[in-house]
């Protein structure tokens, strides 16, 4: 039973985009590993940008600097 956890920031991701992510990850596991789709679980965790950091700063700071 595959379990995949996808973490993304909450930055305007639509339900349609999430659905596509789930479908495509499932299709990959079916195609590459021969897994059954009904046994495949995909979890999407959305993290507030102020709780996600990279490049030595919070995502909110990074995005603010990119827009300057």
Secondary structure, DSSP 8 states (H G I E B T S, - for coil): --EEEEEEE-SS--HHHHHHHHHHHHHHHHHHH---GGG-EEEEEEE-GGG-EETTEEHHHHHHHHH-
